[in-house]
């Protein structure tokens, strides 16, 4: 990808150079034909610059991506992605109080092919209580209000304010 960005930068600089030559020609001999050449070169330079910006943005997005390793039960799963959010909901202990010895941790990732996946780990530190893990692809609707992962979506900025009916209902 870096080479593509460099190539696009070279194309943009070449287009700017051609635009400069067209501008100089137009100043020497202002004619309709020279003006059209100048406008075509300006348009080419703008398109080349826009393509370079898009490639640069993609390169920066890819730089945020890391190799992610998660487990589904005892199976190791690896993919390239960016961690968008994580939240832990702690379980209940004695006397219905919150405990840090069991809970559910949800982690939201965006993969390199732009899919959203959630890794869920229902964990316990108690002997004899299993830790259950799963990985599932989700949609933005799953991360919105009333979605399966509404709280995780809110952590990642996918949420929206409730409507009055939603706030007063249920």
C-alpha positions as CSV (number, residue, x, y, z in Angstrom):
1,X,0.0,0.0,0.0
2,X,2.9,2.4,0.8
3,X,4.2,2.0,-2.8
4,X,0.8,2.8,-4.2
5,X,0.7,6.0,-2.0
6,X,4.1,7.0,-3.3
7,X,3.1,6.3,-6.9
8,X,0.0,8.5,-6.5
9,X,2.1,11.2,-4.9
10,X,4.4,11.1,-7.9
11,X,1.4,11.3,-10.3
12,X,0.0,14.3,-8.4
13,X,3.4,16.1,-8.5
14,X,3.7,15.3,-12.3
15,X,0.2,16.7,-12.8
16,X,1.1,19.8,-10.9
17,X,4.2,20.2,-13.0
18,X,2.1,19.8,-16.2
19,X,-0.4,22.4,-14.8
20,X,2.5,24.9,-14.2
21,X,3.6,24.5,-17.8
22,X,0.1,24.9,-19.1
23,X,-0.3,28.1,-16.9
24,X,3.0,29.5,-18.3
25,X,1.8,28.7,-21.9
26,X,-1.5,30.5,-21.3
27,X,0.3,33.6,-19.9
28,X,2.6,33.7,-22.9
29,X,-0.2,33.2,-25.4
30,X,-3.7,33.6,-23.9
31,X,-6.0,31.7,-26.3
32,X,-9.0,29.6,-25.9
33,X,-7.0,26.5,-26.7
34,X,-4.3,27.3,-24.1
35,X,-7.1,28.0,-21.5
36,X,-8.7,24.6,-22.2
37,X,-5.3,22.9,-21.8
38,X,-4.8,24.7,-18.5
39,X,-8.2,23.7,-17.3
40,X,-7.7,20.1,-18.2
41,X,-4.3,20.1,-16.4
42,X,-5.9,21.7,-13.3
43,X,-8.6,19.1,-13.3
44,X,-6.1,16.3,-13.7
45,X,-4.0,17.7,-10.8
46,X,-7.1,17.9,-8.6
47,X,-8.1,14.3,-9.4
48,X,-4.6,13.1,-8.7
49,X,-4.5,14.9,-5.4
50,X,-7.8,13.5,-4.4
51,X,-6.7,9.9,-5.2
52,X,-3.5,10.5,-3.2
53,X,-5.6,11.7,-0.2
54,X,-7.9,8.7,-0.3
55,X,-4.9,6.3,-0.5
56,X,-3.2,8.2,2.4
57,X,-6.4,7.8,4.5
58,X,-6.5,4.1,3.8
59,X,-2.9,3.7,4.7
60,X,-3.5,5.5,8.0
61,X,-6.6,3.3,8.7
62,X,-4.5,0.2,8.0
63,X,-1.9,1.5,10.4
64,X,-4.5,1.3,13.2
65,X,-5.1,-2.4,12.5
66,X,-3.2,-5.0,14.5
67,X,-3.1,-8.8,14.6
68,X,-5.8,-9.8,17.0
69,X,-5.9,-13.1,18.8
70,X,-9.0,-14.3,20.6
71,X,-10.2,-17.7,21.8
72,X,-13.4,-19.6,21.1
73,X,-13.3,-22.1,23.9
74,X,-9.8,-23.6,23.4
75,X,-9.6,-22.7,19.7
76,X,-7.2,-19.8,18.9
77,X,-8.6,-17.4,16.3
78,X,-6.4,-14.7,14.6
79,X,-7.4,-11.9,12.3
80,X,-6.3,-8.3,11.5
81,X,-8.5,-5.7,13.1
82,X,-8.9,-2.7,15.2
83,X,-10.3,-2.8,18.7
84,X,-13.2,-0.2,18.9
85,X,-14.5,-0.8,22.4
86,X,-14.6,-3.1,25.3
87,X,-16.9,-3.4,28.3
88,X,-17.2,-5.7,31.3
89,X,-20.4,-6.4,33.2
90,X,-19.6,-8.0,36.5
91,X,-21.7,-10.8,38.0
92,X,-23.6,-11.0,41.2
93,X,-22.0,-12.3,44.4
94,X,-23.3,-12.9,47.8
95,X,-26.3,-11.0,49.0
96,X,-27.0,-9.9,45.4
97,X,-23.9,-7.6,45.4
98,X,-21.5,-7.1,42.5
99,X,-18.5,-9.3,42.4
100,X,-15.3,-9.2,40.4
101,X,-15.0,-13.0,40.4
102,X,-17.3,-13.5,37.5
103,X,-18.7,-11.5,34.6
104,X,-19.0,-11.0,30.9
105,X,-16.5,-9.1,28.8
106,X,-17.6,-7.9,25.3
107,X,-15.0,-6.6,22.8
108,X,-15.9,-5.0,19.5
109,X,-13.5,-5.1,16.6
110,X,-13.5,-3.8,13.0
111,X,-11.7,-6.2,10.7
112,X,-9.5,-5.2,7.8
113,X,-12.3,-6.1,5.4
114,X,-14.6,-3.7,7.3
115,X,-16.7,-6.3,9.2
116,X,-17.8,-5.7,12.8
117,X,-17.2,-8.7,15.1
118,X,-17.8,-9.1,18.9
119,X,-15.8,-11.4,21.1
120,X,-17.8,-12.4,24.2
121,X,-16.2,-14.0,27.2
122,X,-18.5,-15.1,30.0
123,X,-15.8,-15.7,32.6
124,X,-15.5,-17.0,36.2
125,X,-12.6,-17.3,38.5
126,X,-14.4,-20.0,40.5
127,X,-13.2,-23.6,40.3
128,X,-15.7,-25.7,38.5
129,X,-17.4,-22.8,36.7
130,X,-16.5,-22.7,33.0
131,X,-15.5,-19.7,31.0
132,X,-17.5,-19.6,27.8
133,X,-16.3,-17.6,24.8
134,X,-17.8,-16.9,21.4
135,X,-17.1,-14.7,18.4
136,X,-19.8,-13.4,16.2
137,X,-20.3,-11.0,13.3
138,X,-22.7,-8.1,14.1
139,X,-24.3,-5.3,12.2
140,X,-24.5,-1.6,13.2
141,X,-28.2,-2.3,14.1
142,X,-26.9,-4.8,16.7
143,X,-25.0,-1.9,18.3
144,X,-27.8,0.6,18.3
145,X,-30.6,1.3,20.8
146,X,-32.5,-2.0,21.5
147,X,-29.8,-4.0,19.7
148,X,-28.2,-7.1,21.1
149,X,-25.0,-5.2,22.0
150,X,-26.5,-1.8,22.7
151,X,-24.2,-1.0,25.7
152,X,-21.1,-2.0,23.7
153,X,-22.3,0.0,20.8
154,X,-22.7,3.1,23.0
155,X,-19.1,2.6,24.2
156,X,-17.9,2.6,20.6
157,X,-20.0,5.6,19.6
158,X,-22.6,3.7,17.6
159,X,-25.4,4.7,19.9
160,X,-27.9,7.5,19.5
161,X,-30.0,9.4,22.0
162,X,-33.3,7.8,22.9
163,X,-36.5,9.1,21.6
164,X,-39.1,10.2,24.2
165,X,-41.2,7.1,23.5
166,X,-38.1,4.8,24.0
167,X,-37.2,6.5,27.2
168,X,-40.8,6.3,28.6
169,X,-41.7,2.9,27.3
170,X,-40.9,-0.6,28.7
